[in-house]
Amino acid sequence: MVGSETSSISGELLDLEDIACPICLKNFTNLQSLNTHLDNDHGFSNDSLKEESISLVPPKSQRIYLSPVKDLRSTHSRSNSFLSSIDIKQSTETKHVEANLNKTRDTQKVKIDKSHWSPFIKGESRCNYCHKKLSPSRGISNCNKCGRLYCKRHCTNRIKLNPDACFDPVSVNSRWYICCYDCFTARPGYNDYGSYIDLTEKFVQIRTKRSEDLKLIKLQLENRLVRLLDGLFLLFKKHKVNGNFMSLVKFNIEKNKLEQSIVPWQTDHSVQSCYICKRKFNLIIRKHHCRLCGHIVCDSVETSCSYELPIVKLRKNASDLPLHESIDPLLNQLVDIAIRLCSKCLKLVYAPRKFKRDISETYNSPIMSKYCSIVNVANMIERLLPQLQNYIEINTLKRTPTESISPNVTDLQEITKLRDKLLKSFNMYNILTRQLILLQPRNEAEKQIQKSIQIRSAQFVNEKMLPLKNLENLISPNNASIDRNSKNVSTSKLEQRDILYEMKKPSNIPTIKLTHMMNQLTAQEIKQYREELMVVKEQIFLINSMIENNKKQRKFDEIKTLTYNLKELEGRVIELEQFLGDQGFK
């Protein structure tokens, strides 16, 4: 045991030839010199040491000097404990400083203004975005910017606000707060454009250049068309083509020369495909030259690359061109003469003229102008009907199952005004419809439009007259709860009777009596009355079908109104049949 212990101590002493100070890392030869260095240089034995050092390092009188190995270990432990105490002290001091700084920041932090916030009312407040009632489960939050209430789901955006609740991302006092989507997107700089280059002038220049090129091409084609048509008319007058074979042959030869002299044609062997559809030519798809541009095109019906058109129609549809030769005496003979034009040339020359002509014809059409007036009256009826229905619903809700409460004088006056406006509007609508029926269409398209307007106008009147049926149920003249001696009550009674009288009156549409009619009708009047009779019978058929449908659906309230309208139409049929007499339908 003793031998092993001495051997271990001697082994450790061999490693302690150079001992370093744990504080300044100075080398010493033995432990005694290290201890003296620590006491004298580093103040381990100084009486004026601070309380923290005194508590950690014992005084020199209380030190216990151990053997060299043990003394070294104790010295290391003392130095390590001293250093750790210094670290602990520094960390605690930094924590106290940070806590004090946080306290000062909290005291200096300015809260945002909340005076503009909307107050929360339990059971009544709703989200300004989804309009759902706010509750703790759904979340309740005010937008810090506008102050409106939102649910938690629709108030999640963040912006930087100053204490006055204004957007200010630069100020030192600004903080991040939650806000609604509207305030988030309305802040300055949210959707601003970055740097851009204005290319409008360049595009205008390019467009102007192209449009000018198209105008020049169009002018060139129009000049060629004028020369071609005038030349063909002169050739026709020169050879007097009237069925003679030789004159017809001469005319065709000179016609071919004239067409090639106006514009140079492309050679047949140099072109293998159509200029427009790019399809290759073969035995079925043949080559043809356009007489205005000279390009080779096909005559396929599928692609419509070219058309062979009579020169009479070409001249008629381009009457604004400066043509010199008149064709009136030769009109019937020139019908069979045609020239081939490609679709591109036709589009450039005739498409703008057709567009202008269609616009002028549309605005000048009496049927279309009358239809515009009918549409305006229909829009007025559409605006007035919802107002009348609202008054009817409000006064209907006031009623109880046991008693009937008539509307007050104010509501009655409003209902009367709306009723009068609606009756006048329906009267005007019927007058305009009859005037449109009596117009003479210029073509089949206008005739079809006229019939469609007649059918639709009948459906419109039958549909929109149904809400007026509730007025009779709403206004009850026999109301026992009203004092008959009161002036206001008597006034309301009179107004009720007036409304019922107006509702029971026949239509205000002016009708022609037999006493004002002549005994003999002209052919035009007979035709007009026949057409009106057909329209009225169509309306009767539609109303009968609507009555049958309402019977199946058990809508008996609507059947009363439809039956009333049916009687009016049947009376009109009787009048028209009396007007026509023997000239009516058999």
C-alpha positions as a printed NumPy array, in Angstrom:
array([[   0.   ,    0.   ,    0.   ],
       [   2.721,    2.444,    0.979],
       [   4.764,    1.61 ,   -2.058],
       [   1.871,    2.08 ,   -4.418],
       [   0.889,    5.384,   -2.797],
       [   4.39 ,    6.829,   -3.004],
       [   4.698,    5.68 ,   -6.584],
       [   1.46 ,    7.46 ,   -7.545],
       [   2.543,   10.679,   -5.816],
       [   5.917,   10.617,   -7.513],
       [   4.157,   10.054,  -10.868],
       [   2.051,   13.114,  -10.299],
       [   5.052,   15.202,   -9.208],
       [   6.725,   14.394,  -12.472],
       [   3.89 ,   16.172,  -14.285],
       [   4.167,   19.329,  -12.122],
       [   7.519,   20.569,  -13.295],
       [   5.964,   23.732,  -14.893],
       [   2.945,   25.102,  -13.057],
       [   0.895,   27.958,  -14.661],
       [  -1.177,   30.547,  -12.843],
       [  -4.852,   29.991,  -13.651],
       [  -5.414,   33.752,  -13.836],
       [  -2.442,   35.236,  -15.692],
       [  -0.982,   31.926,  -17.021],
       [   2.467,   32.664,  -15.624],
       [   4.711,   29.598,  -15.188],
       [   6.119,   28.641,  -11.766],
       [   8.513,   25.851,  -10.676],
       [   6.662,   24.813,   -7.505],
       [   3.412,   25.312,   -5.673],
       [   4.85 ,   27.599,   -3.006],
       [   5.788,   30.227,   -5.529],
       [   2.328,   29.921,   -7.16 ],
       [   0.584,   30.457,   -3.811],
       [   2.756,   33.456,   -3.026],
       [   1.998,   34.869,   -6.465],
       [  -1.742,   34.423,   -5.972],
       [  -1.641,   36.052,   -2.514],
       [   0.501,   39.011,   -3.424],
       [  -0.271,   39.738,   -7.075],
       [  -3.917,   38.755,   -7.333],
       [  -5.007,   39.873,   -3.853],
       [  -6.254,   36.638,   -2.447],
       [  -5.032,   37.727,    1.046],
       [  -5.963,   41.449,    0.817],
       [  -8.212,   42.614,    3.682],
       [  -9.911,   45.247,    1.493],
       [ -11.288,   42.552,   -0.87 ],
       [ -14.94 ,   42.914,   -1.762],
       [ -17.583,   40.948,    0.076],
       [ -18.119,   38.639,   -2.856],
       [ -14.398,   37.81 ,   -3.004],
       [ -14.174,   37.406,    0.797],
       [ -17.102,   35.013,    0.777],
       [ -15.518,   32.949,   -1.952],
       [ -11.786,   33.132,   -1.   ],
       [ -10.923,   32.414,    2.683],
       [  -8.374,   34.623,    4.457],
       [  -4.721,   33.667,    4.594],
       [  -4.905,   32.727,    8.279],
       [  -7.576,   30.135,    7.561],
       [  -5.861,   28.591,    4.559],
       [  -4.785,   25.008,    4.818],
       [  -1.703,   24.075,    2.875],
       [  -1.856,   20.513,    1.747],
       [   0.617,   18.308,    0.141],
       [   1.897,   19.424,   -3.242],
       [  -0.628,   17.399,   -5.183],
       [  -3.61 ,   18.213,   -2.959],
       [  -2.571,   21.857,   -2.702],
       [  -2.546,   22.099,   -6.496],
       [  -6.009,   20.622,   -6.71 ],
       [  -7.375,   22.978,   -4.065],
       [  -5.767,   25.925,   -5.855],
       [  -7.458,   24.953,   -9.118],
       [ -10.809,   24.562,   -7.396],
       [ -10.482,   27.954,   -5.683],
       [  -9.589,   29.694,   -8.934],
       [ -12.451,   28.024,  -10.826],
       [ -14.985,   28.932,   -8.133],
       [ -13.77 ,   32.533,   -8.183],
       [ -14.116,   32.782,  -11.945],
       [ -17.586,   31.206,  -11.873],
       [ -18.678,   33.654,   -9.184],
       [ -17.558,   36.531,  -11.408],
       [ -19.573,   35.108,  -14.349],
       [ -22.656,   34.63 ,  -12.185],
       [ -22.392,   38.163,  -10.903],
       [ -22.047,   39.587,  -14.408],
       [ -25.018,   37.563,  -15.695],
       [ -27.24 ,   38.675,  -12.82 ],
       [ -26.201,   42.268,  -13.359],
       [ -27.038,   42.069,  -17.092],
       [ -30.432,   40.529,  -16.289],
       [ -31.224,   43.347,  -13.875],
       [ -30.165,   45.924,  -16.475],
       [ -32.329,   44.317,  -19.191],
       [ -35.303,   44.151,  -16.834],
       [ -34.895,   47.82 ,  -15.986],
       [ -34.64 ,   48.702,  -19.68 ],
       [ -37.826,   46.748,  -20.453],
       [ -39.621,   48.545,  -17.641],
       [ -38.542,   51.913,  -18.982],
       [ -39.622,   50.907,  -22.511],
       [ -43.019,   49.808,  -21.266],
       [ -43.479,   53.075,  -19.434],
       [ -42.377,   55.044,  -22.511],
       [ -44.555,   52.981,  -24.977],
       [ -47.552,   54.984,  -26.249],
       [ -50.827,   53.114,  -26.682],
       [ -52.856,   53.463,  -29.888],
       [ -55.962,   55.638,  -29.92 ],
       [ -59.128,   53.559,  -29.41 ],
       [ -61.72 ,   56.316,  -29.292],
       [ -62.944,   55.493,  -32.801],
       [ -63.539,   51.8  ,  -32.088],
       [ -67.072,   50.5  ,  -32.516],
       [ -68.496,   49.129,  -29.25 ],
       [ -69.457,   45.473,  -29.06 ],
       [ -73.144,   44.818,  -28.358],
       [ -73.901,   41.252,  -27.399],
       [ -76.36 ,   39.584,  -29.763],
       [ -76.461,   42.537,  -32.186],
       [ -72.922,   43.233,  -33.398],
       [ -71.998,   41.604,  -36.688],
       [ -68.831,   41.193,  -38.707],
       [ -68.532,   43.948,  -41.305],
       [ -67.233,   41.449,  -43.87 ],
       [ -69.256,   38.221,  -43.527],
       [ -72.184,   39.836,  -41.608],
       [ -72.289,   37.009,  -39.073],
       [ -73.116,   37.637,  -35.439],
       [ -70.034,   38.066,  -33.278],
       [ -69.492,   35.776,  -30.307],
       [ -66.517,   34.649,  -28.21 ],
       [ -66.377,   31.389,  -30.133],
       [ -66.217,   33.192,  -33.485],
       [ -63.873,   35.867,  -32.192],
       [ -64.342,   39.601,  -31.627],
       [ -61.753,   42.106,  -32.78 ],
       [ -61.703,   45.755,  -33.79 ],
       [ -59.706,   46.971,  -36.736],
       [ -57.085,   49.28 ,  -35.255],
       [ -57.246,   51.5  ,  -38.347],
       [ -60.971,   52.037,  -38.983],
       [ -62.326,   50.721,  -35.667],
       [ -65.039,   48.518,  -37.165],
       [ -65.88 ,   45.128,  -35.685],
       [ -64.806,   41.918,  -37.39 ],
       [ -64.622,   38.258,  -36.563],
       [ -61.278,   36.652,  -35.921],
       [ -61.149,   35.176,  -39.408],
       [ -61.522,   38.475,  -41.27 ],
       [ -59.2  ,   40.67 ,  -39.212],
       [ -55.785,   39.069,  -39.614],
       [ -53.812,   41.553,  -41.718],
       [ -51.063,   43.665,  -40.152],
       [ -49.982,   47.222,  -40.898],
       [ -47.793,   49.748,  -39.112],
       [ -49.776,   52.47 ,  -37.318],
       [ -48.788,   55.451,  -35.219],
       [ -50.537,   56.301,  -31.898],
       [ -53.179,   58.277,  -33.849],
       [ -54.193,   55.086,  -35.734],
       [ -52.817,   56.411,  -39.028],
       [ -50.638,   54.475,  -41.418],
       [ -47.043,   55.561,  -40.766],
       [ -44.316,   53.012,  -41.551],
       [ -41.459,   55.502,  -40.948],
       [ -42.184,   56.928,  -37.5  ],
       [ -40.321,   55.612,  -34.44 ],
       [ -43.554,   55.375,  -32.436],
       [ -45.272,   53.222,  -35.073],
       [ -46.071,   49.63 ,  -34.164],
       [ -47.554,   46.63 ,  -35.976],
       [ -51.295,   46.208,  -35.424],
       [ -53.977,   43.973,  -36.881],
       [ -56.433,   45.486,  -39.34 ],
       [ -59.164,   44.503,  -41.793],
       [ -58.623,   43.657,  -45.437],
       [ -60.05 ,   46.971,  -46.668],
       [ -57.598,   49.036,  -44.616],
       [ -54.792,   46.691,  -45.61 ],
       [ -55.434,   47.165,  -49.319],
       [ -56.253,   50.888,  -49.043],
       [ -52.927,   51.86 ,  -47.543],
       [ -50.597,   53.958,  -49.73 ],
       [ -48.199,   51.935,  -51.814],
       [ -50.182,   48.684,  -51.71 ],
       [ -51.003,   48.483,  -55.408],
       [ -48.889,   51.251,  -56.874],
       [ -47.224,   50.674,  -60.183],
       [ -43.494,   50.484,  -60.306],
       [ -41.315,   52.017,  -62.949],
       [ -42.828,   51.772,  -66.402],
       [ -42.128,   52.862,  -69.94 ],
       [ -44.92 ,   54.508,  -71.913],
       [ -45.165,   52.699,  -75.249],
       [ -48.412,   54.348,  -76.316],
       [ -46.77 ,   56.677,  -78.804],
       [ -44.899,   53.813,  -80.454],
       [ -48.063,   51.745,  -80.704],
       [ -49.962,   54.727,  -82.116],
       [ -47.271,   55.235,  -84.731],
       [ -47.324,   51.555,  -85.716],
       [ -51.13 ,   51.512,  -85.809],
       [ -51.276,   54.733,  -87.825],
       [ -48.781,   53.364,  -90.294],
       [ -50.751,   50.147,  -90.751],
       [ -54.086,   51.929,  -90.995],
       [ -52.657,   54.319,  -93.566],
       [ -51.335,   51.375,  -95.553],
       [ -54.79 ,   49.782,  -95.457],
       [ -56.379,   53.05 ,  -96.574],
       [ -53.962,   53.286,  -99.501],
       [ -54.667,   49.669, -100.48 ],
       [ -58.416,   50.298, -100.197],
       [ -58.154,   53.443, -102.346],
       [ -56.126,   51.544, -104.936],
       [ -58.701,   48.725, -105.076],
       [ -61.581,   51.212, -105.405],
       [ -59.849,   52.949, -108.335],
       [ -59.323,   49.585, -110.02 ],
       [ -62.977,   48.678, -109.453],
       [ -64.136,   51.97 , -111.004],
       [ -61.939,   51.455, -114.077],
       [ -63.074,   47.836, -114.407],
       [ -66.812,   48.564, -114.163],
       [ -66.665,   51.569, -116.503],
       [ -64.608,   49.577, -119.005],
       [ -67.077,   46.669, -118.958],
       [ -70.025,   49.016, -119.499],
       [ -68.243,   50.646, -122.457],
       [ -67.414,   47.251, -123.98 ],
       [ -71.005,   46.121, -123.558],
       [ -72.297,   49.23 , -125.318],
       [ -69.663,   48.891, -128.046],
       [ -70.439,   45.296, -128.995],
       [ -74.162,   45.425, -128.125],
       [ -74.28 ,   41.952, -126.679],
       [ -77.853,   40.853, -127.264],
       [ -77.562,   37.116, -127.859],
       [ -75.353,   37.274, -130.955],
       [ -72.615,   34.643, -130.728],
       [ -69.886,   36.646, -132.5  ],
       [ -70.476,   39.775, -130.47 ],
       [ -70.384,   37.699, -127.29 ],
       [ -67.027,   36.152, -128.295],
       [ -65.533,   39.553, -129.077],
       [ -66.853,   40.913, -125.786],
       [ -65.238,   38.086, -123.789],
       [ -61.877,   38.546, -125.545],
       [ -61.746,   42.275, -124.907],
       [ -63.091,   41.723, -121.388],
       [ -60.143,   39.428, -120.634],
       [ -57.687,   41.994, -122.006],
       [ -59.289,   44.763, -119.944],
       [ -59.074,   42.736, -116.731],
       [ -55.377,   41.991, -117.254],
       [ -54.616,   45.614, -118.149],
       [ -56.077,   46.962, -114.898],
       [ -53.843,   44.833, -112.642],
       [ -50.985,   42.469, -113.601],
       [ -51.949,   38.849, -112.981],
       [ -49.713,   36.269, -111.359],
       [ -48.405,   33.606, -113.736],
       [ -50.004,   30.193, -113.344],
       [ -46.789,   28.14 , -113.231],
       [ -45.248,   30.275, -110.448],
       [ -48.04 ,   29.641, -107.922],
       [ -48.82 ,   26.182, -106.51 ],
       [ -51.173,   27.044, -103.63 ],
       [ -54.057,   29.407, -102.909],
       [ -53.156,   32.918, -101.786],
       [ -55.732,   32.871,  -98.935],
       [ -56.243,   29.297,  -97.684],
       [ -52.788,   27.979,  -98.775],
       [ -54.315,   24.776, -100.181],
       [ -52.455,   23.224, -103.088],
       [ -54.111,   23.261, -106.482],
       [ -55.143,   20.   , -108.174],
       [ -57.743,   18.728, -110.62 ],
       [ -60.557,   19.575, -108.225],
       [ -59.209,   22.828, -106.811],
       [ -58.644,   25.037, -109.849],
       [ -56.777,   28.315, -110.236],
       [ -58.609,   31.641, -110.566],
       [ -57.391,   35.241, -110.671],
       [ -58.842,   38.059, -108.576],
       [ -59.735,   40.971, -110.89 ],
       [ -58.721,   43.612, -108.342],
       [ -55.455,   42.35 , -106.784],
       [ -54.301,   39.812, -109.437],
       [ -53.532,   37.003, -106.943],
       [ -54.347,   33.383, -107.738],
       [ -57.059,   31.959, -105.479],
       [ -59.273,   28.883, -105.403],
       [ -63.04 ,   28.687, -105.804],
       [ -63.701,   26.218, -102.991],
       [ -67.105,   26.499, -101.356],
       [ -65.688,   25.359,  -97.991],
       [ -63.131,   28.146,  -97.64 ],
       [ -64.966,   30.828,  -99.691],
       [ -61.721,   32.321, -100.951],
       [ -63.334,   33.908, -104.017],
       [ -66.771,   34.805, -105.367],
       [ -68.11 ,   35.379, -108.862],
       [ -70.446,   38.363, -108.509],
       [ -72.625,   40.193, -111.071],
       [ -71.369,   43.645, -111.972],
       [ -74.86 ,   45.088, -111.419],
       [ -74.777,   44.147, -107.701],
       [ -71.207,   45.379, -107.366],
       [ -72.215,   48.779, -108.737],
       [ -75.381,   48.948, -106.634],
       [ -73.553,   48.239, -103.346],
       [ -70.828,   50.785, -104.172],
       [ -73.007,   53.64 , -105.344],
       [ -70.744,   56.216, -103.662],
       [ -67.876,   55.442, -106.071],
       [ -67.303,   57.969, -108.912],
       [ -68.599,   55.785, -111.762],
       [ -69.052,   57.601, -115.077],
       [ -71.181,   55.217, -117.139],
       [ -74.904,   54.828, -116.444],
       [ -76.471,   51.364, -116.621],
       [ -80.197,   52.1  , -116.414],
       [ -81.097,   51.173, -120.032],
       [ -78.781,   48.145, -119.961],
       [ -79.762,   46.815, -116.516],
       [ -81.645,   43.73 , -117.661],
       [ -78.932,   42.717, -120.132],
       [ -76.01 ,   43.127, -117.689],
       [ -77.39 ,   40.711, -115.082],
       [ -75.54 ,   37.698, -116.496],
       [ -72.102,   39.384, -116.669],
       [ -70.005,   38.607, -113.562],
       [ -66.398,   39.022, -112.411],
       [ -64.407,   37.101, -109.779],
       [ -63.129,   38.839, -106.667],
       [ -61.239,   37.373, -103.701],
       [ -62.586,   37.584, -100.153],
       [ -59.846,   39.983,  -98.999],
       [ -60.675,   42.563, -101.662],
       [ -64.386,   42.248, -100.932],
       [ -63.739,   42.77 ,  -97.224],
       [ -61.668,   45.897,  -97.8  ],
       [ -64.009,   47.508, -100.329],
       [ -67.526,   46.421,  -99.341],
       [ -67.441,   45.502,  -95.619],
       [ -67.253,   49.133,  -94.313],
       [ -70.046,   50.186,  -96.675],
       [ -72.27 ,   47.329,  -95.549],
       [ -71.646,   48.195,  -91.89 ],
       [ -72.62 ,   51.843,  -92.381],
       [ -75.7  ,   50.875,  -94.377],
       [ -76.868,   48.413,  -91.698],
       [ -76.484,   51.032,  -88.98 ],
       [ -78.424,   53.647,  -90.919],
       [ -81.192,   51.186,  -91.783],
       [ -81.454,   50.035,  -88.17 ],
       [ -81.9  ,   53.559,  -86.822],
       [ -84.225,   54.59 ,  -89.637],
       [ -86.463,   51.552,  -89.248],
       [ -89.869,   52.59 ,  -87.817],
       [ -90.32 ,   49.179,  -86.198],
       [ -87.035,   49.444,  -84.304],
       [ -87.729,   53.015,  -83.187],
       [ -91.164,   51.967,  -81.937],
       [ -89.61 ,   48.975,  -80.202],
       [ -87.182,   51.281,  -78.352],
       [ -90.159,   53.263,  -77.045],
       [ -91.853,   50.049,  -75.895],
       [ -88.687,   48.989,  -74.064],
       [ -88.517,   52.331,  -72.239],
       [ -92.12 ,   51.988,  -71.041],
       [ -91.465,   48.389,  -69.974],
       [ -88.474,   49.52 ,  -67.92 ],
       [ -90.66 ,   52.095,  -66.182],
       [ -93.191,   49.382,  -65.3  ],
       [ -90.376,   47.19 ,  -63.98 ],
       [ -89.281,   50.014,  -61.665],
       [ -92.769,   50.814,  -60.352],
       [ -93.974,   47.274,  -59.659],
       [ -91.476,   46.466,  -56.841],
       [ -92.478,   49.675,  -55.028],
       [ -96.143,   48.724,  -55.183],
       [ -95.4  ,   45.189,  -54.022],
       [ -93.459,   46.525,  -51.025],
       [ -96.433,   48.637,  -49.912],
       [ -98.75 ,   45.658,  -50.351],
       [ -96.488,   43.375,  -48.301],
       [ -96.068,   45.937,  -45.505],
       [ -99.811,   46.464,  -45.148],
       [-100.54 ,   42.75 ,  -45.454],
       [ -98.205,   41.953,  -42.529],
       [-100.195,   44.332,  -40.302],
       [-103.268,   42.165,  -40.642],
       [-104.227,   39.467,  -38.166],
       [-106.223,   36.308,  -38.93 ],
       [-109.249,   37.561,  -36.954],
       [-109.454,   41.195,  -38.057],
       [-108.606,   43.177,  -41.139],
       [-106.8  ,   46.478,  -40.784],
       [-107.047,   48.864,  -43.718],
       [-103.995,   50.966,  -44.573],
       [-103.691,   54.481,  -43.244],
       [-104.236,   57.576,  -45.353],
       [-100.544,   58.087,  -46.166],
       [-100.04 ,   54.544,  -47.408],
       [-103.306,   54.736,  -49.307],
       [-102.187,   57.88 ,  -51.109],
       [ -98.861,   56.324,  -52.081],
       [-100.591,   53.19 ,  -53.33 ],
       [-103.024,   55.321,  -55.34 ],
       [-100.175,   57.275,  -56.965],
       [ -98.301,   54.125,  -57.889],
       [-101.509,   52.543,  -59.172],
       [-102.214,   55.529,  -61.431],
       [ -98.668,   55.531,  -62.781],
       [ -98.846,   51.815,  -63.513],
       [-102.209,   52.087,  -65.257],
       [-100.926,   54.935,  -67.424],
       [ -97.774,   52.979,  -68.21 ],
       [ -99.754,   49.887,  -69.192],
       [-102.041,   52.043,  -71.311],
       [ -99.041,   53.581,  -73.096],
       [ -97.504,   50.123,  -73.523],
       [-100.643,   48.805,  -75.228],
       [-100.916,   51.876,  -77.468],
       [ -97.305,   51.546,  -78.627],
       [ -97.759,   47.829,  -79.224],
       [-100.809,   48.433,  -81.395],
       [ -98.977,   51.129,  -83.336],
       [ -96.133,   48.699,  -83.955],
       [ -98.601,   46.062,  -85.159],
       [-100.02 ,   48.47 ,  -87.729],
       [ -96.601,   49.26 ,  -89.219],
       [ -95.729,   47.751,  -92.58 ],
       [ -92.509,   45.642,  -92.467],
       [ -90.023,   46.23 ,  -95.276],
       [ -88.627,   42.696,  -95.428],
       [ -89.061,   39.225,  -93.981],
       [ -86.671,   39.904,  -91.104],
       [ -88.715,   42.884,  -89.904],
       [ -91.895,   40.852,  -90.28 ],
       [ -90.516,   38.125,  -88.028],
       [ -89.32 ,   40.725,  -85.514],
       [ -92.777,   42.292,  -85.511],
       [ -94.463,   38.978,  -84.706],
       [ -91.987,   38.239,  -81.915],
       [ -92.603,   41.656,  -80.349],
       [ -96.371,   41.063,  -80.445],
       [ -96.101,   37.734,  -78.632],
       [ -93.655,   39.06 ,  -76.059],
       [ -95.745,   42.165,  -75.341],
       [ -98.812,   40.005,  -74.673],
       [ -96.836,   37.834,  -72.256],
       [ -95.4  ,   40.898,  -70.523],
       [ -98.825,   42.452,  -69.894],
       [-100.287,   39.188,  -68.58 ],
       [ -97.353,   38.623,  -66.222],
       [ -97.038,   42.149,  -64.847],
       [-100.758,   42.788,  -64.313],
       [-101.019,   39.984,  -61.739],
       [ -99.567,   41.963,  -58.749],
       [-102.405,   44.489,  -59.084],
       [-104.888,   41.832,  -57.952],
       [-103.79 ,   42.297,  -54.318],
       [-105.106,   45.866,  -54.233],
       [-108.714,   44.663,  -54.029],
       [-107.868,   42.34 ,  -51.125],
       [-105.805,   45.02 ,  -49.378],
       [-108.396,   47.79 ,  -49.439],
       [-111.654,   46.708,  -47.825],
       [-114.551,   49.197,  -47.968],
       [-116.581,   47.37 ,  -45.25 ],
       [-114.378,   47.868,  -42.206],
       [-116.329,   48.083,  -38.975],
       [-113.38 ,   49.178,  -36.895],
       [-113.213,   52.621,  -38.496],
       [-115.209,   55.474,  -37.096],
       [-117.52 ,   56.731,  -39.835],
       [-117.999,   60.081,  -38.128],
       [-114.316,   60.94 ,  -38.371],
       [-113.218,   63.113,  -41.259],
       [-110.007,   61.202,  -41.906],
       [-111.84 ,   57.904,  -41.897],
       [-114.426,   59.138,  -44.352],
       [-111.658,   60.416,  -46.608],
       [-109.948,   57.04 ,  -46.563],
       [-113.281,   55.348,  -47.335],
       [-113.802,   57.548,  -50.359],
       [-110.297,   56.826,  -51.584],
       [-110.896,   53.096,  -51.102],
       [-114.075,   53.27 ,  -53.147],
       [-112.271,   55.207,  -55.875],
       [-109.544,   52.594,  -56.074],
       [-112.052,   49.744,  -56.206],
       [-113.971,   51.582,  -58.896],
       [-110.788,   52.053,  -60.927],
       [-109.872,   48.403,  -60.48 ],
       [-113.307,   47.275,  -61.659],
       [-113.348,   49.645,  -64.614],
       [-112.452,   48.217,  -68.016],
       [-109.138,   49.026,  -69.626],
       [-108.384,   52.687,  -70.378],
       [-107.139,   51.795,  -73.846],
       [-109.019,   53.95 ,  -76.35 ],
       [-111.271,   51.961,  -78.657],
       [-113.014,   53.034,  -81.87 ],
       [-116.794,   52.944,  -81.673],
       [-119.086,   51.893,  -84.517],
       [-120.732,   55.302,  -84.659],
       [-117.37 ,   56.891,  -85.551],
       [-116.584,   54.34 ,  -88.245],
       [-117.345,   54.72 ,  -91.904],
       [-119.606,   52.218,  -93.509],
       [-116.962,   51.334,  -96.091],
       [-113.351,   50.428,  -95.129],
       [-110.315,   50.768,  -97.35 ],
       [-108.14 ,   47.781,  -98.193],
       [-105.354,   49.036,  -95.913],
       [-107.751,   49.437,  -92.953],
       [-109.152,   45.956,  -93.528],
       [-105.641,   44.54 ,  -93.515],
       [-104.742,   46.412,  -90.315],
       [-107.851,   45.257,  -88.456],
       [-107.318,   41.688,  -89.59 ],
       [-103.763,   41.712,  -88.271],
       [-104.916,   43.193,  -84.964],
       [-107.624,   40.545,  -84.738],
       [-105.022,   37.814,  -85.23 ],
       [-102.848,   39.258,  -82.465],
       [-105.764,   39.538,  -80.024],
       [-106.757,   35.945,  -80.715],
       [-103.18 ,   34.857,  -80.055],
       [-103.332,   36.687,  -76.729],
       [-106.61 ,   34.937,  -75.897],
       [-104.992,   31.594,  -76.638],
       [-102.035,   32.402,  -74.363],
       [-104.302,   33.524,  -71.515],
       [-106.421,   30.381,  -71.826],
       [-103.302,   28.241,  -71.578],
       [-102.178,   30.212,  -68.499],
       [-105.6  ,   29.715,  -66.891],
       [-105.4  ,   25.959,  -67.465],
       [-101.929,   25.828,  -65.914],
       [-103.077,   27.824,  -62.882],
       [-106.043,   25.481,  -62.438],
       [-103.686,   22.52 ,  -62.367],
       [-101.457,   24.309,  -59.848],
       [-104.538,   25.477,  -57.851],
       [-103.61 ,   29.172,  -58.094],
       [-107.173,   30.488,  -57.958],
       [-106.202,   34.079,  -57.093],
       [-104.386,   34.497,  -60.396],
       [-107.259,   32.926,  -62.317],
       [-109.519,   35.861,  -61.375],
       [-107.189,   38.425,  -62.908],
       [-106.576,   36.32 ,  -66.001],
       [-110.32 ,   35.844,  -66.473],
       [-110.812,   39.618,  -66.254],
       [-108.15 ,   40.163,  -68.935],
       [-109.704,   37.436,  -71.058],
       [-113.082,   39.202,  -71.001],
       [-111.467,   42.445,  -72.162],
       [-109.75 ,   40.693,  -75.067],
       [-112.965,   38.906,  -76.053],
       [-114.755,   42.259,  -76.067],
       [-112.055,   43.654,  -78.323],
       [-112.484,   40.68 ,  -80.674],
       [-116.211,   41.389,  -80.905],
       [-115.521,   45.047,  -81.751],
       [-112.992,   44.148,  -84.449],
       [-115.366,   41.61 ,  -85.982],
       [-118.083,   44.271,  -86.058],
       [-115.66 ,   46.692,  -87.732],
       [-114.759,   44.163,  -90.395],
       [-118.248,   42.788,  -90.949],
       [-118.238,   40.62 ,  -94.047],
       [-114.515,   41.352,  -94.552],
       [-113.549,   39.345,  -91.477],
       [-112.206,   35.805,  -91.288],
       [-114.65 ,   33.132,  -92.299]])
